[in-house]
Amino acid sequence: MDASIFFVIVCAVAVAAVARWKGWPAPLLVTVVALVASFLPFVPNPSMDGHVLLNIVLPPLLYSAALDVSFISFTRAMPQIRRLGIGLVVVTTVVVGLVAWWLFPALTLPGALLLGAIVAPPDAVSAAAIGRRLGLPRRVMTVLSGESLINDATSLTLYRVLAAAVVAGAATFDGWAAIGQFLLAVVVGVIVGVLFGVGMHQLRMRSQDTVINGTVGLLAPFGAYAIAEQLNGSGVIAVVAMGLFVGFNAPRTSYTTRQQEAPLWLSADFLLEAFVFAYIGLQLPRVVADLNDGDVWPVIGLSVVVLLVVLVVRPLFVYPANAWGQWWAKMRLRRWEAMKQGHGRVPVDVSRRGRKPLTEQQLRTRLVETKLSWRDNAVISWAGMRGVVTLATALAASDLAGLDDEAAHAIVVVAFVVTVGTLLLQGLTLPWLIKLLGVVDDSEALEDAKQITAVRERSRDAGKAYLRDMRRKWADKHGEGQLAVFDAFAQRLVRVEADAETSQIDLRPRPTYEQFLEMSKGWLAVRRQLLLEERDAGTLSEEVMHELITAIDAEELALDTRAATRSQSRP
């Protein structure tokens, strides 16, 4: 590793640590400090090829983000995510491209469209950090996170197609071939990602070695990304598909794997994000050098105009797209009502492909639970900060054979101005906007409390059924004379589940520690399985399920730790 890169990483981590300590958005502070530090003569200006930067930084960040996204919420918000992650990227590419071509003809039309694809995808890292800190509603966080998972795939696929057009010349550009290439990239990416996800999940189900599981988990995103790209697919989609699959099935694996995985990826994210935003800020000397090599004012004027276009296009797209989505949702509900009255069969999408059809109330709930208000859309419209993909693709594009030096310099400068401009302008004002509009929704906490109360009732019922079945097995295994021990301990488990004070329970006669461990772990397994069933049935949000499973994991860890301590203390 270059010593300068190591120096940048250490300093970036230190600045980000201060930001976390003070409760400030770390990406913004790291970027600002790096911008200021770039003027100091002794501060290194690390240089890295754009493709290398994407291959090293993007896969783990995307995979970690996909692990944390609720798959159920992601699929329910897919209409909004698809419009932003695909539609908005394409619209931004075209609008920016046409404006840039008109203002800076030296780019040529393919080069201008390439610039549009470069500045099109927002990076939701800083927006997500601000949103979590200020308590944005899950419906908004899901849209922002989901958009960031697929807009990079759209942008990078457009970049690949337009870069080929730049190299070959505009006359050879085939629009239908570009669409085919995009569809191929999506299909191949999904297939590769699902295959990697299945393999990763099977390993986690069969291996209890958390070191092996964690190491393979760190390497798998790079493998999925590289193989998908080698097969002309989308490496981004492959990594996202793998992360969603593994994250959705994570509660089925051992608790030790989950407990080891969470801090591992938190640390990896912290390290990579600190480096990425420091690297962005330190590119200022290179941008200044590019300006000195060419005509300064036309490039500065182009950069300012593209920044304004990027800021304006997003809200102009978000609000009409949201209105269209609400209209389409109402049409689906009317169609369902017509089907219910006997005018046809229930549509496939509503009947959920052969599963039990949704009731009218369930359908109405699902159609409105992801509905975004104008305040929500205002936050989404302003959460368009650009990041590593924009800068890395600009650096990679500067080496394309089809671009002259003037156009290459312009692309790098514009990408830098848009990235830093959106990070500072939108990033610094987004918290103020969220507070001004009052987007924070306290009703989610109340709904979570209701779900937790309801699932505890069902958990007690499932636990009692487990105990009835276990009582018969206990008598067969230990004899009828030991049923008094079982009944005393079963009473303890039921009262603990009901939040009774354990100190008030008279546990006599006492079971052996092996009996205690067997029954306690079985009880935890029943509660964990119930949470999975409630999530799959749609009666428990995935976010609440993860919180409850984390608590169950802590209980099981305490049991195993106590058992290990007892075994070590025996002579």
N, C-alpha and C positions, 0 to 999 in steps of 0.2 A: 504494500500500500504506500502511495506517495505520502511523505511526511506532512506535506501541507494539508492533505485531505484529513489526516488524523488530527492535526491541529484544529481544523475547522470543526470537526465532529465534537471534540472535547469542549471547545468554546461554545458551540451551539447548544450542547447539552447543559452546560452551566447556565446559560441565559434562559433556556426553557425551564430549568429547575427553579430559577428565581420567579419566573412567570407563574408556575404552578403554586409556589409558596404564597405569592401575593394574590392569587386568584385572577390573574390577567390571562387573556388569550395568548397562549405561547406562540402560535405561528406569526402573529402580528409583531410581537416584541422581538422575536428572532430576526424577522425580516428587517425591521427598522434598525436594530443594532448592526446587522450585517451591512446595510446600506451606508450607515455612518462609518463603520470600520473600513469599508472598501476604499475610503479616501486616505487611510493611513498607509505610509510607504512600507511598513514592515509586515502588514497583513497580507497573507498569500491570496492569490486569485486562482483557485484550482480550476483546471480545465479538464473537461470530461466529454467524451463523445456522446451525442444525444441518444443514440441507440443503446449504448452501454448504460446510461443513466436510467432509461426506461426499463431495461432488462433487469437491473439490480434493485431498483427502488419500487417500481410499480407492482410486481407480483405479490410481495409480502404485504404491502399496504392494502391492496384490493382483497386479498384472501382474509386478512384480519377483519376488515370492514364487513365482508360477507358473512363471516362467522357470527358477528354481533347482530346482524339484521334479522328481524323476525321474518321467517319465510312466509308465514301466513299473512302477516301485514303487508309484506312485499307483493304477494300475489293479488291481494285485495286492492292494493293501490297501483297495480300494474297499468291501468289506463292512464293515470296521471304520470307515472314514471316513464311509460313508453312515449307519451307526447313530449316530455321534456328531454329524455335521454336520446331520443332519435329525431323526433320532429323539430325540436328547437335547435339541435345541432345542425341539422341540414339547412334550416331557414337562416340561421346565423352565418353559416358558411357561404350561402348564396348572396345574402345582403352585403356582408362585409366584402366578399369578393368583387361584387359589381361596383361598390363604392370605391374600393381600393384601385380597381382597374381604371375607373374614371379619373381619379385624382393622380394616379401614379402609373401611367401607361407602360413604363419600363418593366413593370412586373409581368406583363402579358396576362391574358385572361386565365390560363391554367395556373400561373404563378399567383395571381390575385385570389383565385378560389382556394389554392393551397394555403395561402395566408388565412383565409376565412376558416378553413378546417383546423388550423393551428390554434387560433384564438377562440374557437367555439366552445370547447368543453370546460365547464366550471369544475373546480376542485372543492369538494365539500368538507375537506378536513377542518379548515378554520371555521366554516359555518356550523359544522356539527359541534365543534368545541364550544362555540358561543351558545349554540342552542341548548346543549346539555347543561351548561352552567346556569342559564337563565330559565330553564324549565319549559322549553317549547313543547307543545302537545305532541304526542307520538305520531299523529297523522301527518304533521308537518315534518318531523324528523324522518319518518319513513320515506316520504317523497324525496327529501333532500339526499338521504343516504342511498336510496334506490337509484336516483338519477345519476349520482356519482359512480355507481357500479357499472352502468351501461353506456353513459355518454362517452367515456374514454374509448370504448370499443367502436362506437360510431365514428368518432373523430379519427382514430387511428386507421380505420378501414378507409375512410375518405382520404386521409393523408396518403395512404399507400396507392390508391387509385390515381389521385391527382399528381403525386410525385412521378408516377410512371408517365402520365400525360405530359408533365413538364420536360422530362428527359426525352421522350419520343417526339414531342411537338404536338401542338393543338390539333393538327389535321388528322392525327391518328386516334384521337379520343373517341371511344365508343360508349355511349351512355348505357345501352343495354348490357354490354359486357361489364360495365361498372356495377350495375344492379346485380348481375349474376355473381360477381365477385363478392359483393357484400353479403348476399344470401348464403354463398358457400362458406364465407368466414363465420357467419352466425351458426350454421348447422355443424360445421366441423368443431367450432369452439364448444358448443353445447355437448356434443358427443364426447370429446376428449375430457371435458370437465366432469361429466357424469361418471365416466369410467374411472378417472382418478378419484372422484369422491367415493365411489363404491369400494375401490381398493383401499382407500384410507380408512373408511368406516369399518371394513372387515378386519383390518389390522388392529384397530382400536378395540374391536369387540373381542378379539382372540388373544391379544397381548396385554399382560398386566405390567409390562415394563414401561414405566412412564418416561424413562430416558429415551428409549427407542421410539416410542410414540411421539414424543416431543421433537426429536431430531428429524424423523421422517416428515412430521408436520411442517417443520421449517423448510425442508428441501422440496416438498411436493409442489408448492406454488410455482417454483422456478421450472420444474419439470413439465408441469401442465402448460405453462406459458410457452416454453421453448418448443415442445412437440406440436402444439396447435399452430404456432407460427410456421414451423417447418412444413406442415401439411396445408399451408395457405389458409388456415383458419384464424380466428381471433383469439390471441392469447389472453386478452382481457376477459372475454366471455368464458373461456375455459377456466380461468382462475375463479371467477365469480360463481360459475355453476358448481365447481368443486366446493367452494366455501359455503354456499347455501345448503348443499346436500349434507356436508359434514356437520354444519351448525344445527340443522334441523334434527339430525339423528344423534347429536351429542348427548342428550339426556339418557339414551339407551346404553351408553358406554359406562365404564367404571367411574366412580366418583373421583378416584385418584387421577385419572386422565384429565378430567375437567379441572380439578384444582391445580394441577401442574400447568395446564395449557393457558389459563387466564393470565397469570402474571407474566408468563413467557411472552405472550403476544403484546401485552401492555408495554413491556420494556422494549420490544422490537419496534412497535409503533412510535414510541417516544423518541427512540434513537433516530429512526429513519426520517420522521417528520422534522425533527430539529435540524438534521443535515440538509434536507430538501429546501427548507425556507432560508437557511443560512446561505446555501448555494445560490438561490435566486437573488438574494441581496448582494452577494459578492460579484455578480456579473456586471455591475455598473461600470467598472473600468473597461470591460470589453465593449459595452454598448457605446461609451464615449469614444473609444478608438474607432468603432465603425462609423460614428458620425463624422469624425475627422477625416475619414477616408473618402467620404462622399459629400454630396450637397446637403448641408445641414437642415435648412429650413423646410424644404419639401418633405423630408423624412419626419421631422418633428410635427409638421402639420398633418401628415398622414397618420402618425401615431395618435395624436389627439383626436382626430376625427374617428378613427377606428375604435378608440376607447369609448367615445360618446355613442357610437353606433351599438357597441356591445352592451352598454348600459341601457340603451333605449329599447333595443329589439326584445330583450327578455320580458319586460312587463307587457309590451305590446303583443307578445305571443301568449304569455301565461293567462291573461284574463279572457281573451276569446276562446282559448283552448279549454279553459275550465268551464266556461258557459256551454260550449259544445258537449263536454263530458256530462254535465248535469242534464242537458236536454236528452242525450242518448240514454242515460240511466232512467229517466222518466219513460222513455219509449220502451225500454226493456220491461219496466214494471207494467205498463199498459198491455204489452204483449203477453206477459204472464197472466194478467187478469183475464184476457181474452181466451187464453188456453184453458184457464180454470173453469170458464163458463161453458166449455165443451166445443169450442171452435177449432180444436186441434190438439195435438199432444204437447206436453211440456217441452220447451226447447232443451237441446242437449246441454248448453252451458248452464242452464238453471237446474236441470236434473242432476248435474254433477257427474255425468258419464256413468250412469247406471247405479249410483248410490241413491240413498233415500232422498226424494225430492225435497226441496226447501219449502217450508210453510210460507204463507204470505207475509207473516210478521217477520220471519227470518230474512226473507228477501228484502223487505223494506229496510230492515236494520242494516243489512250488508250494503245496500245501495246508498245509504245516507251516512254510515259510520265513517267513511273516508271523504265525505263532502267537505270541501274547503271553503271557508268564508273569504270575504274580500280582504280581511285582515291577514288571514293565513297566506293568501296569494301575494299580498304586499311584501311579506317577509320572504317568501320564495322568490319573488321578483328581484329582491335586493340581495339575495344570497347567491351571487354569481361570481364569486372570487375565483380567479384563475390560479393555476399552480404548476406543478412539475411537468405535466404533460405538455402544456403550452410552451414552456421554455425548452424542454428537451427536444420536441419535434422541430422547433425553430432552429436550434443548433444543428440538428441533423439535416434540415432542409438547406442550410447555408452551404453544404458541400455538394448539392445536386449539380450534375453536369449541365442541365438545361437552364440554369439561372446565371446571369452575369453578376459581377461583383456588386453593382449598384442595387440590384434586386435582392441579392442575398443579404446585404447589409440592412436593407430596409426591413426585411422579414424579421431579422434578429432584434432590431431596435423596436419595431412595433410590438412584437411579442413581449419584450421586456416591459415596455411602458404599460401595456394592457395588464400584464400579470401583477406588477407592482402597484399600478393605479387602482385596480379592483381590490387588491388585498388591503390597501390602506384606506381608500375611499369608502368602500362598502364594509370592510371589516371593522373599521373604527366607528362607523355610524350604525351598524346593524344592532348592537345592544340597545342603543338609544331608540331605534325604531321599534324594537320588540316591546320595550317598556312603554313607549308612547301609545302604541296601538292596544296594549293590554292583551297580547296574544296568549300569554301564559294561562293555562286552563286548569283550575283547581278541581274540576269535576272528575278528572281522570283519577285522582287520588281517592275520591269517594267511590268511584266505580270499582277501583282495585280492591278497596276495603270490602265492598259487597261481594265481589268474586271470592275473596279469601274466606269470608264468613260462610258462603255457600259451599265452597270446596271442603272446608273443615267438617261441615255436617256430613257431606258425602264420604269424606275420609273416615269418619267414625263408623259409618254404616259398613263401608268396605272392610275396615279393621275388625269389626265384630264378626263379619262373615268369615274372615281369615281365621279368627280365633276359634270359631265353631269347628271349622275344618281341622285346624291344628290340634284341637283338644282330642279328637279321635286318634290322630296320628301319635299324639303324646302318650295316650293310654296304651297304644300298641307297642310303643318303643320303650317306655319307662314303667309301664304297669299301672293298674288302677290306683294303687296306693300313692302314686305321685300326682294324682289329679288335683289334690288340695294345693300343691305347690303351683301347678299351672293356673288354677283359678285365682290365686292370690296375685300372681304376676300379671295375669290378663286384666284383672281389675285395675292394677297400677297403670298399665298401658292405656286403657280407656280413659282413666281420669287425667292422665298427663295430656292426652290428645285433647281433652276438654279444658285444658289450661288450669287444672286444679293444682294446688300446692302439693308437690311430691312429698314434702316433709310431713304432711298430715296423713300419709298412707301407711298403714301398718302392714308391712310385707312379711307375714308369717303364715306358714313356714317359708324359709328362703330357698330359692333355687340355687343350684351350683352355678359357678360363673359360666361354665360352658352352656348350660341351659339358658341362662340369662342372655348370653351373646346370641345364641341361635334364635330365640324368640324376638329379641330386639331388632336384629338385622332383617328377619322376615317381616316384621311390622313396618320397618322403613321401606322395604321393597314394595310392599302393598301400597303404601302412600305414594311412592314415586310412580308406580304404574298407574295409579288413579289420576295423577296429574297429567300424565301423557294422554290418557284416554279423554280427559276433560279438554285438553288442548285440541286433540284431533276432532272432538265433537263440536268444537267452536264455542264451548261455554266458558272457557278460561283463556284469557289472552296469553300469548306466548311470553310476553315480558314478565307477567306475574308468575307464570309457571317457572321461569328461570329463577326468580327470586326465591320461590318456595323450595325448589330443588336444591338451591345453594344452601338453604338452611338444613335440609335433610342430609346433604353431603357433610355438613359440619358435624351433625349428630353421629353419622357413621364413622367419621374420622376420629371422633372422641372415643367411640367404642373400640376401634382398632388400636388406637394409641394406648388405651387402658389395657387391652389384651396383650399387646407387645410388652408393656411395662411389667405385667404380672409374670409373663413367661421368662423375662430376663431376671426377675428377682428370685425365681425358684432355684434351689441349689442343684 
